[in-house]
């Protein structure tokens, strides 16, 4: 994979991860609007979204490091 593609994937994962980690309720609402499903504002699902966001942040950081390494 070329460096710009790796960097773009890493930055996309970072952005997605920060959105999930910092604003899980908002992301859930937007996703339910886009997918035409009823909203699920449960706190347990928001906690899961935060954990997924943290994993996306770590994967994005790893992708950016690999792109420059």
N, C-alpha and C positions, 0 to 999 in steps of 0.2 A: 504494500500500500504506500502511496506517495505521502510525503510529509504534509502537504496542505489538507489532504483528506483525513489523515490521522489527527491533525490539529483541529479540524472542523468537527470531527466526531467527539473529540475530547471536550471542546468548548460547548457543544450541544449537550453532552452528558452533564457537564458542570451546571449549565443553565437550568436544565430539567431538574437536576438534583436540588439546587438551591430553591427552585420554585416549590418542589414537593416538600422540602424540609421546612421552609419558612412560612409557606401559605398553603397547608394541606387542604383546608376547608374550601378555599377559593378554587384550587385546582380540581377538587372533586366536583364542585358545582359546574365549572366550565366543561369538564369531561362529560358530565351527565347531560348538559345542554347539547354538546356536539354529538353524542351517541344516542340522543333521544331516549334516555332511560330516566326513571324517577331518581331524584337526588337521594343520596344516602349520607346524611350529615352525622353519622355516628362517630363518637370519639374514638372508638376502637379502630375504625377504618382510617381515621386521621392519624392515629399513632402508627399504624402500618405504613401509611404514606410517608411519614417522617423517616421511618427506617429505610424504606426504598430510596428516599431522597438522599440519605446518608451514603447508601451504597452507590448511587449514581455519581455523587460527588467524588467518592474514592476512585471509581472507575474512570471518571473524567480526568482526574489528576494523573492517574496512571497513564492514560492515553496521551495526555499532553507531555508527560515526561518521556514517553517512548518516542513521540514525534520529534522531540529535540535531542534525544539521546542517541 
